Amino acid sequence: MSAAVHLDPALPFDALRARLHAGALALLSPAPGTRALCAWARELIEAAFAPLDPLTAQHHLPVERFVEVCAPLKPRFIHHPHTRALLRAALAERGLDLEATYLDVPRLRMVTSGGYLTAGVGYAHHPHRDTWYSAPMAQLNWWLPLWEMDEASAVAFHSHHWDRPVANDSGEFDYYEWNAVGRAEAARHVTSDTRKQPRPTAPALLEPSLRPVVPPAGVVLFSGAHLHSTVPNTTGRTRFSIDFRTVDLRDLLEGRGAPNVDSAPRGTSLRDFRRACDDAPMPPEVVARFDTGGDRTGALVYRPDAA
């Protein structure tokens, strides 16, 4: 299948959501809400790296020092109340129903150039589906670059496998173990990343790939069931981006979402999602529908303070 790409679609978000669940991608131009969110993230990044330019700091710092800067920067952005307020405003601006929309915490990503840092806090993602990591099939992913980027620092979509399975070991992935161990150890991995993550176990058809390019504060919006990966950055500049995920409660209750062609992890990430309008937790009876076992001695929800 070749993914349809919608540029600033003039559709009610409910209609757009259905198309995303069917494999389409949407590219959204910058808007006041996403501009404010990205400006806030850039402010934190620039303060953390000062007096260096964050985009070229990797050329002036030992990689261990780069990690020392990024390790506290990421949770500072993720868990700051101002970040949550800006996310809520950005979603409302796009026409989402905030009473039905649940979102997880945003991630701040840094992908360095030339293989300077490819592990831990700078992990460059191998081909994967978020659903291999226990995401619900109804999940939508929002990806926003913070500075100018191009196809050499993009996210690649391997749309041949939208409806074709990829041999993988997601059946060995336990989300609660990942919360307790894998996520907590990110900053300890500098030269290599040995954390157990679901991967293809046989060759997949990765090319041709689709590499959308959007301006800073623009959005690449897609289903978490898409097979996608981080393009190896060869620009000479670190790529900084934000991503976060949303689910619509009505989709969960009515069984709507992308087709599951090859995902078999244990546990569910739904406890990470909070209602956009008031931060209420996902109803436990809804979580129970999607909770496929998992190691209860792990962590049902990741707690960065405990890590």
C-alpha positions as CSV (number, residue, x, y, z in Angstrom):
1,M,0.0,0.0,0.0
2,S,1.1,3.6,-0.7
3,A,0.2,6.0,2.1
4,A,-2.1,8.9,1.1
5,V,-0.7,12.2,2.4
6,H,-3.1,15.0,3.3
7,L,-1.7,18.6,3.4
8,D,-3.7,20.8,5.8
9,P,-6.9,18.7,5.2
10,A,-10.1,20.7,5.4
11,L,-11.8,17.9,7.3
12,P,-13.5,17.8,10.7
13,F,-11.0,16.0,13.0
14,D,-13.3,13.0,13.5
15,A,-13.2,12.4,9.7
16,L,-9.5,12.9,9.5
17,R,-8.9,10.5,12.4
18,A,-10.7,7.8,10.4
19,R,-8.4,8.3,7.5
20,L,-5.4,8.2,9.7
21,H,-6.6,4.8,11.1
22,A,-6.7,3.7,7.5
23,G,-3.1,4.5,6.8
24,A,-3.1,8.1,5.6
25,L,-0.6,10.7,6.9
26,A,-1.5,14.3,7.5
27,L,1.0,17.3,7.2
28,L,-0.2,20.3,9.2
29,S,1.2,23.8,8.8
30,P,2.5,25.7,11.8
31,A,-0.3,27.3,13.9
32,P,-0.2,29.6,16.9
33,G,-0.6,26.7,19.3
34,T,2.2,24.6,18.0
35,R,4.4,27.6,17.5
36,A,4.0,28.5,21.2
37,L,4.8,24.9,22.2
38,C,7.9,24.7,20.1
39,A,9.1,28.2,21.2
40,W,8.8,27.0,24.8
41,A,10.8,23.8,24.0
42,R,13.5,25.9,22.2
43,E,13.8,28.2,25.2
44,L,14.5,25.3,27.5
45,I,17.0,23.7,25.1
46,E,18.9,27.0,24.5
47,A,19.1,27.7,28.2
48,A,20.5,24.1,28.9
49,F,23.2,24.4,26.2
50,A,24.1,28.0,26.7
51,P,26.4,29.5,25.6
52,L,26.6,27.0,22.8
53,D,24.2,26.7,19.8
54,P,22.2,23.6,20.5
55,L,22.3,22.6,16.8
56,T,26.1,22.4,16.8
57,A,26.9,21.8,20.4
58,Q,27.8,18.2,19.6
59,H,30.9,19.4,17.8
60,H,32.1,21.1,21.0
61,L,31.3,18.7,23.7
62,P,32.4,15.2,24.7
63,V,29.4,12.9,24.1
64,E,29.3,12.2,27.9
65,R,28.8,15.9,28.6
66,F,26.1,16.1,25.9
67,V,24.2,13.3,27.6
68,E,24.6,15.1,31.0
69,V,22.9,18.2,29.5
70,C,20.1,16.2,27.8
71,A,19.3,13.8,30.6
72,P,17.6,16.4,32.9
73,L,16.4,18.6,30.0
74,K,14.0,16.0,28.7
75,P,12.0,15.4,31.9
76,R,12.1,19.2,32.6
77,F,10.2,19.8,29.4
78,I,8.0,16.7,29.6
79,H,6.6,17.2,33.1
80,H,6.5,21.0,33.3
81,P,2.9,22.2,33.8
82,H,3.4,24.9,31.2
83,T,4.1,22.2,28.6
84,R,0.8,20.5,29.4
85,A,-1.1,23.7,29.1
86,L,0.4,24.5,25.7
87,L,-0.4,21.0,24.5
88,R,-4.0,21.4,25.5
89,A,-4.2,24.7,23.6
90,A,-2.6,23.2,20.5
91,L,-5.0,20.3,20.4
92,A,-8.1,22.5,20.9
93,E,-6.8,24.7,18.0
94,R,-6.8,21.7,15.7
95,G,-10.5,20.9,16.5
96,L,-10.1,17.9,18.8
97,D,-12.8,17.2,21.3
98,L,-10.8,17.6,24.6
99,E,-13.4,15.7,26.6
100,A,-13.0,12.6,24.4
101,T,-9.2,13.1,23.7
102,Y,-6.6,11.5,26.0
103,L,-2.9,12.3,25.6
104,D,0.3,11.0,27.0
105,V,3.3,13.0,28.0
106,P,5.3,14.6,25.2
107,R,8.7,13.4,24.3
108,L,11.7,15.7,23.6
109,R,14.0,14.1,21.1
110,M,17.5,14.9,20.0
111,V,19.0,13.0,17.0
112,T,22.6,14.0,16.6
113,S,24.5,14.0,13.3
114,G,27.2,11.5,12.1
115,G,26.6,8.9,14.7
116,Y,27.8,11.1,17.6
117,L,25.1,9.7,19.9
118,T,22.7,7.0,18.9
119,A,21.9,5.4,22.2
120,G,19.9,6.3,25.4
121,V,18.7,9.9,25.4
122,G,19.7,10.2,21.8
123,Y,18.4,6.9,20.6
124,A,17.8,6.8,16.8
125,H,14.8,4.5,16.4
126,H,15.1,1.4,14.3
127,P,12.1,0.4,12.1
128,H,9.2,-0.3,14.4
129,R,5.5,0.2,15.0
130,D,4.5,1.9,18.3
131,T,2.0,-0.9,18.6
132,W,4.9,-3.3,19.1
133,Y,5.5,-1.2,22.3
134,S,2.0,-1.9,23.7
135,A,0.4,1.2,22.1
136,P,-3.4,0.8,21.3
137,M,-4.3,0.4,17.7
138,A,-6.3,3.7,18.0
139,Q,-3.2,5.7,18.8
140,L,-2.3,8.8,16.7
141,N,1.3,10.2,16.8
142,W,2.1,13.9,16.5
143,W,5.7,14.8,15.4
144,L,7.0,18.4,15.3
145,P,10.5,19.6,14.4
146,L,11.8,22.5,16.5
147,W,14.2,23.9,14.0
148,E,14.5,23.7,10.2
149,M,15.0,20.1,9.0
150,D,15.1,18.2,5.7
151,E,14.9,14.6,4.4
152,A,18.3,13.8,5.8
153,S,17.0,14.3,9.4
154,A,13.4,13.1,9.0
155,V,11.2,10.3,10.1
156,A,10.9,7.6,7.4
157,F,7.6,5.8,6.8
158,H,7.8,2.3,5.3
159,S,4.3,2.2,4.0
160,H,4.7,-1.1,2.1
161,H,4.1,-2.7,5.5
162,W,1.1,-0.8,6.5
163,D,-1.1,-3.8,5.9
164,R,1.7,-6.4,5.4
165,P,3.2,-8.1,8.5
166,V,6.8,-7.8,9.5
167,A,8.4,-10.7,11.4
168,N,9.2,-9.2,14.8
169,D,9.7,-10.1,18.4
170,S,7.0,-7.9,19.9
171,G,5.6,-11.0,21.6
172,E,8.6,-10.9,23.9
173,F,8.1,-7.2,24.9
174,D,6.5,-6.5,28.3
175,Y,5.5,-2.8,28.7
176,Y,5.6,-3.0,32.5
177,E,9.1,-4.3,32.5
178,W,10.0,-1.6,30.0
179,N,8.6,1.1,32.4
180,A,10.5,-0.4,35.3
181,V,13.9,-1.0,33.6
182,G,14.2,0.2,30.0
183,R,12.9,3.7,30.2
184,A,14.6,4.3,33.6
185,E,18.1,3.4,32.1
186,A,18.1,5.6,29.1
187,A,20.7,8.1,30.3
188,R,23.1,5.2,31.2
189,H,23.4,4.2,27.5
190,V,25.9,6.4,25.7
191,T,28.1,4.4,23.3
192,S,25.5,1.6,22.7
193,D,21.9,0.8,23.6
194,T,21.4,-2.7,24.9
195,R,17.8,-2.2,26.2
196,K,15.4,-4.9,25.0
197,Q,13.1,-3.3,22.4
198,P,10.9,-5.0,19.8
199,R,12.5,-5.2,16.4
200,P,12.1,-6.9,13.0
201,T,13.5,-10.4,13.1
202,A,13.6,-10.8,9.3
203,P,14.3,-8.3,6.5
204,A,11.5,-5.8,5.8
205,L,10.9,-3.8,2.6
206,L,12.1,-0.4,3.8
207,E,12.6,1.3,0.5
208,P,11.1,3.3,-1.1
209,S,10.3,5.2,2.0
210,L,8.3,8.4,2.6
211,R,10.2,11.2,4.4
212,P,7.9,14.1,5.1
213,V,9.5,17.5,5.6
214,V,7.6,20.2,7.5
215,P,8.7,23.6,8.8
216,P,9.4,24.2,12.5
217,A,6.2,23.8,14.5
218,G,4.6,22.0,11.6
219,V,3.1,18.6,12.3
220,V,3.5,15.1,10.8
221,L,0.4,13.2,12.1
222,F,0.1,9.5,11.7
223,S,-1.2,6.2,13.1
224,G,1.0,4.5,15.7
225,A,0.6,1.3,13.6
226,H,2.8,2.7,10.8
227,L,6.2,1.1,10.4
228,H,8.6,4.0,10.8
229,S,12.2,4.7,11.7
230,T,14.6,7.6,12.3
231,V,16.6,8.6,9.2
232,P,20.3,8.6,10.0
233,N,21.1,12.3,10.5
234,T,23.8,13.5,8.0
235,T,23.2,17.2,8.2
236,G,26.0,18.2,10.6
237,R,23.4,19.6,13.0
238,T,21.5,17.9,15.8
239,R,17.8,17.5,15.1
240,F,15.5,18.4,18.0
241,S,11.8,17.5,17.8
242,I,8.7,16.9,20.0
243,D,6.3,14.0,19.7
244,F,3.3,13.0,21.6
245,R,0.4,10.6,21.2
246,T,-3.4,10.9,21.5
247,V,-6.3,8.5,21.6
248,D,-10.0,9.2,21.3
249,L,-12.1,7.5,24.0
250,R,-14.9,6.8,21.5
251,D,-12.5,4.9,19.3
252,L,-11.5,2.7,22.2
253,L,-15.0,2.0,23.3
254,E,-16.3,1.3,19.7
255,G,-13.2,-0.8,18.6
256,R,-12.0,1.6,15.9
257,G,-8.4,2.0,15.0
258,A,-5.7,0.7,12.6
259,P,-5.6,-3.0,11.7
260,N,-3.3,-5.2,13.8
261,V,-1.2,-7.1,11.3
262,D,1.7,-8.2,13.5
263,S,1.7,-6.7,17.0
264,A,1.7,-9.0,20.1
265,P,3.2,-7.2,23.1
266,R,2.1,-7.7,26.7
267,G,0.6,-4.9,28.8
268,T,-0.8,-1.6,27.6
269,S,0.3,2.0,27.6
270,L,-3.2,3.3,28.1
271,R,-2.6,4.2,31.8
272,D,-0.1,6.8,30.5
273,F,-2.9,8.8,28.8
274,R,-4.8,11.6,30.6
275,R,-7.9,13.4,29.5
276,A,-6.9,16.5,27.6
277,C,-9.5,18.8,29.2
278,D,-8.7,18.1,32.9
279,D,-5.9,15.4,33.2
280,A,-8.4,12.8,34.5
281,P,-6.9,9.3,34.1
282,M,-8.1,6.8,31.6
283,P,-11.1,4.9,33.0
284,P,-9.9,1.7,34.5
285,E,-12.6,-0.3,32.9
286,V,-11.3,0.9,29.5
287,V,-7.7,0.0,30.4
288,A,-8.9,-3.5,31.4
289,R,-10.2,-4.1,27.9
290,F,-6.7,-3.7,26.4
291,D,-4.5,-5.0,29.2
292,T,-3.0,-8.2,27.7
293,G,-1.2,-9.5,30.8
294,G,2.3,-8.3,31.5
295,D,4.6,-8.6,34.5
296,R,2.7,-7.0,37.5
297,T,6.0,-6.8,39.4
298,G,7.1,-4.2,36.9
299,A,5.7,-0.6,36.7
300,L,2.2,-0.2,35.3
301,V,3.0,3.5,34.8
302,Y,6.5,5.0,34.3
303,R,7.5,7.2,37.2
304,P,10.6,9.4,36.4
305,D,11.0,10.4,40.0
306,A,11.3,6.7,41.0
307,A,13.9,6.2,38.1
